[in-house]
Amino acid sequence: MALPETMTAAVLTGHGGLDKIVVRDDMPLPQPKANEVLIEVGACGMNNTDINTRIGWYSKSVSSGTTSTGGSEGLEQISATDATWGGAAAFPRIQGADVAGRIVAVGEAVSSERIGQRVLVDPWLRNPSDPGNRNLAGYVGSERDGGFAQYTTMPAENAFLIKSNLTDAELATFPCSYSTAEHMLHRVRLGQGEKILVTGASGGVGSALVQLAKRRRAWVLAMTSRAKMDAIRDLGADEAVDRKQKDLAHQIDDILPGGEVDVVADVVGGAGFSGWLDLLCRGGRYVTSGAIAGPIVELDLRTLYLKDLEMHGATVMPVGIFEQLVGYIEKGEIRPLLAGEFSIYDIKKAQEAFLAKKHIGNFAVLPQ
């Protein structure tokens, strides 16, 4: 097929507010290098990483959560040297880690038979000579241009063939959120019959955690807003609790005799952190991949050591998890939660809607 010389893309020009995103129709078409493929993007999902990288939230100089105001207007003071999860950012940058589309060209050493394949992109970039080394990992849309564009190049090994009747927008809800959630459950070895508390259960990662924990036949207690509790139960949660309930421990004790869980999967952090640990049984496991309510928390070390707890962070997932995720999708074991679709020209409106947190699941940006 004949390819254009230029494309439309949403370009991040620096750290700050929504004004730092510029949609351009004259961006040069990227060319696949050796061992790379060129993907025509059908849709690209949106996640917290897009917001946090833009505003520089990952910097240790930031102690607050990601608020709607901060996410829209930017943060007053950040340190540019550690403003992304991987360190300093390089601008301009095309964000977007959740890429679904088709391969339209290949670089040297990639079979031409791959042209035309429908693919879902693993957003983790690994060093080919040492793929298990977390220190050498990068992320699509952060250390490499991503999918908020009509076309993007990716390492061929990151573009997974997928056979599914789901739309590109539906497929684009999976990569970041669901691979993060599966990694979290992998880290804490969640097993059949165990009880797990999921915070932030209506968000992208939280709703993925509910589905993936039920796939493992665990008993799921989901925490969300009162307005979303029924929807999260419909998603598979065995019980749901109102995150604004003042006497949360008492509320959970009414649901769970003894009021204890085996695992806490937390994407919220903030003031509720110490309470999550109190809910864990002896030998329980805590795992986190985010802190939307705030990264600075209070920890009583006595709770940690007297209860023999395990604590895990989950960022760079092991090789193999994304391939498993593709299998779950193809078998229909998990389903997409597409909260809405936005044209790339409305990407600022998409991020505003994302920050309002009135949705369940994920938004997708359509660049075509």
N, C-alpha and C positions, 0 to 999 in steps of 0.2 A: 504494500500500500504506500501511496505517496504521503510523506510526512511534511508538516509545515516547518518553516524555519524559525518561527516564534510561537509563543504560547501565552496563555493567561495564567497568572500565578498571584497568590497573596504573599507579599514579601514583608518580612519583619525587618525593620530598619534599625532597631535598637531596643534597649530595655525601656519600658515605660507603659503608658496607657494605650488604649485602642487606636490612638492616632499614629502609633508606630507601625500599624499594619497598612500597607499600601497595595492595592490591587492593580497590577500592571498587565497590559495586553501585548507587551513587546519584549517579553523575556525570551532569551535565546533558548531554543530547544536543546535540552541536555543530550549529550552523546554517550552511549554506553562504552565503557572501557573494557579491557580484557576481563573476562569472567563476570561481566555485568549484563543486565537486561534493561531495555527501555520499556516502561509500562505506561500505557494510556490509562489514566486514572478514571475509574468509573465513579468512585466515591471515596471520601476520606473522613473517618470518624474524628471526633473532638474529645479531648480528655484534659485532666488537670495539668498534665505536663505542658500543654500548649500555653495555658494561662501562667503557670509558675515560671516557665522559662522567659516568657515575654516580660513579666514584671520583676524578674530577678529574685523570686521568693526563696530560691535554694540557698542564697547567701546567708552565712551565719550571722550577719548583721541584722537579719530580720527575725523577730521573735513572735510576731502575730500570725494568726491564721489568714487564709485567703478570703478576704471579704469582698462583697460585691463592689464597694467603692474602690478598694485597692486594686481589684482585678480590672476595673474599667479605666481608672485614672492613673494607675501605677503607684509605686511606693516612693515615699519621700527620700529615703536614703538606703542605698544598697552598695555592696562592694562588688565591683565588676569582675574581680578576680575569681570569685566563686559563685557567680550568679546563676549558673546552670548546674544540673546534677553532676556534670562532668568537669566543672571548673569555669573558665572564662568562655564567653560566647564569641562566635565569629559572625559578623553581619556584612552584607544582608544575608538573611536566612529564610528559606521556605520551610515552614513548619508542617506538622501533620504526620503522625506516626501510624495511623490506622488505614492502610492503603488496600483497596480492592480494585482490580482492573484486569487488563489483558496485556500480554507481552506483544509488542509490535516491532521490536528489533532486538538484536543480540550483539554483544561484543565478541571479540576474538576469544576462542576456546569454549564458546557456548554453542551447543547444537542449534541449528536453524529450525529443527523440529519443535523447539519451544515457542516459536512465533505462533501466536493465536491462542496460547494457553490462557485460561482464566486463572488468576492467582490471587492469593492473600499473602500479605507481606509480614514476615516476622520482623518486628521493629528493632530487635537487638542486633547490633553490628559487632561481629567478632573477628579477631585476628585469625586469618586462615591457618597460620602456623601454630597457634596456641589458642584454640577456640574456647577452652575452659577457663582461661585467665581473665578474671573479672576486671583486673586493673587495665586491661587492653580493650575493654568493651566501650562501645558508643551507642547512641540512640538516634533513630531516624527522626528528623525534624529538629534535632539538637546539635549533633556532631556531623550531620549530613542532611542535605535538603530532602524534604519529605513530600507529602501528597496533597498539599493545598495548592495544586497546580494541575494543568491538563495532562502533563507528562512528568515522569520522574524516573531516574535510573536507580537500580538497586543491585547489590551483589546477587548473582544468579541463585546462590544457595538460600537467600532470604525470601525468594519468590516461590511460594508453595502452590503447586497445582491443586485446585479445589473443584470438586464436582458437587454442585448444589443448585437447587431451584430458587434459593434466596436471591433477592436483588443485591446489587452492588452496595446500596446504602445499608441494607440489613447486614451484609457481610462485614462492612466497615465498622460495625459496632463491636466486633469481637477482638481484634489483635491486642491492643494495649490492656484493656480492662480484664478480659478473660484470661490472658496469659499471666497477668499480674496475680489474679485471684488463684489460678491453678498453682502458681509458684508458691504463694502463701500457704496453701493447703498441703503442698508437697513438703515445705519446710517443717511444718508441725506434725506431719504424718497422720493427718486426720483419718480415722478409720470408721468402719461400719458400727453404728450404734452409739458412737460418741456424741456428746452434746457440745455444740459450738454457738457462741454469741457473735453475731456479725453487727458491727456498728456501721452507720451510714449506709443502710441496706438498700436505699432507693437510688443511689448513685451508680455509676458505671461499674466500678470494682465491687461495690457492695452487692448489687443485684447479681453480678456474676458469681460472687461467693455463695450466695444463697443457692443458685442453681447447681454449682459444682459441688457444694457440700452435700446436697441432696443426691447428686449422682453417686457420691461415695456412701450413700445410705446413712448419713449422720442425722442427728436430731438438731434442727436449726431454730434458734431464737434470734429474731431480727429486730434491730432497733432502728426506728425511723420516725417521721412525723406522724401525728394522729391521722392526718388526711390521707396518708399513703399506706396505712397499715393493712387494709383489706387487699390492696393491689399486691403487696409483698407476700401476703398469705397465699394469694392466687398463684404467685410465682413458685410456691413450694415451701415457704417457711412454715414450720409447725406451729409457731407462735410469733407474735409481734408485740413490741412494747413501745410506748410513746417516749421518745427521747427527751421530752420536756418534763416528764413526770418527776416531781421533786423527790419522792421516796422510791427511787428506782429499785433499790435492794429489796424493799418490801413487796413491790409489784412483781419482781422476778421470783421471789420466794413463794408467792401465791401460785405461780405457774410451775415452778420446779421445786419439788420437795428437797429441802436442804439448801436451795438457792445457789447451787454450784454448777459450773460447766467445766468441760475438759479443755476447751480451747477458746480463746478470744482472738478473732480476726478483726483488727482495728485499722480503719482508715481515717479516723477522726482526731484522736489525740486530745489535746487541750485539757480542760479542767476535769473531764471525766476519766482520765487515765488511771488514777489510783483506784477508782471504783471498779474498773474492769478487772484489775488484779485481785481485788477482794473477792470477786465472784468466781475466781478459779479454784478448783479443787487442789489438794496437795499433789504435787507433781504435774500440775497443769501447764499448758503451753500458751504463750502470747506471741502473736506475730503482727507486724505492722508494715504497711507500704505507703503510708501517707499521714498527714496531720492537718486536715483542712480546718480544724478548730484551733490549731496552734501547736507549734513544734516543741515548746518548752513546757515540760510536765513535772509534777511532783512525784517522787518515788521514795517510798519508805523501804529501805533496804531490808528491814526485818521481814516485811511481807515477802520479798523475793527469796531470802534464804531460809526462813522458817517454814515456808510452804514448798520448798524445793522446786521452785518454778523455773521454766525455761523461757527465754526471751529471744525472739528472732526478728531481724530485719529482712525484708525481701525486695530486692531491686533487680539485680542481674540474674535472670533465671538460667538454669542449666540447659545445655543443648538437649533437645528431644521433647521438651514440654510443648513447644509450639506445634510440632508435628502431631502430637497426641491431641491437641486442641482441634486441629483440622479434622482429625478423625471423629471427634465428638460431634462436630458440626455436620459432617457428611452423614453420620448415622442418625442425626436428629435427636441426640441426647441432651442438647442444650438449644435454647432458642434465642433469637435476637430480641432486644428491647429497643426498638427504634423510636426515639422520642420526637423526632422531627427532621426534616430535610431543609437545607438552606443552599441557595446559589452561592458560589464563591464571591459574587459581588455583594452578598449580604453577610459576609463572614463576621463583621463586627456585631451585627444583630445576633448572630449565632452565639458568639461569646457572651454577649449580654444575657441571652436566655440561659446559657449554661451557668453563669454566675448567679442568676436568680434562684436556682435550685428548686424550681417548681415542677421539674420533669422527673420521670423515672427512666433510667437507662442512659442512652447515648444519643447525641445529635450527629448527623452526617452532613458534610459539605460536598456539593456536587459541582465539579469544575467544568463539566462539558456543557 
